[in-house]
Amino acid sequence: MKNNDNHLRLFVYGTLKKGFWNFDRFCTRAISIEPATTWGRLYNLPAGFPALEVPESSILATGTNDPLADTRTQNTIELPENAMNRPEGDWDLVHGELMTFANPAFDLPPIDRLESFDPNGRSMYQRVLVAAECQDQLLSCWTYHGLSHILRGSVHLCEGHWDGKKFG
């Protein structure tokens, strides 16, 4: 896995994964896609797509509307040694994909819009920096954290894997 200061890493767990309906529109410019895990609770929303709840203690930074500044934050933050230790509480190991983008200023804004992430307004998701494990490496990466108001009525997927099927 290449480490480049200009590359942004994004942990995806649902419709942006390879083979799902938003991949072709938003993620074909990813220069690498690898299986990865992070801690959280994965939910299937009534609308048929997932949301990830991230433990507050796992959030290293919060996204802004400046993809280049967020890339710098991701690439300069020091991960604590215990970054992938199980958080306190009933959190699951969530399985997804770690995508690396070479041009975050071009690639990230459309994904932020898809996820209705607006750091200055009402959002469904917040983009947060977390630790993920990928190919036996601990890496910082951005992911979309579902805010509590969208999780109501959702099904908790305690195995930490979303396969696109409707539940409930």
ABEGO torsion letter per residue (X at the ends): XBBBAABBBBBBABAABBGBAAAAAAAAABABBBBBBBBEBBBBBAAGBBBBBBBAAABABBBBABAAAAAAAAAABBBBAAAABBBBEBBBBBBBBBBBBABAAAAAAAAAAAAGBBAABBBABBBBBBBBBBGGBBBBBBBBBBBAAAABGBBBBAAGBBAGBBBX
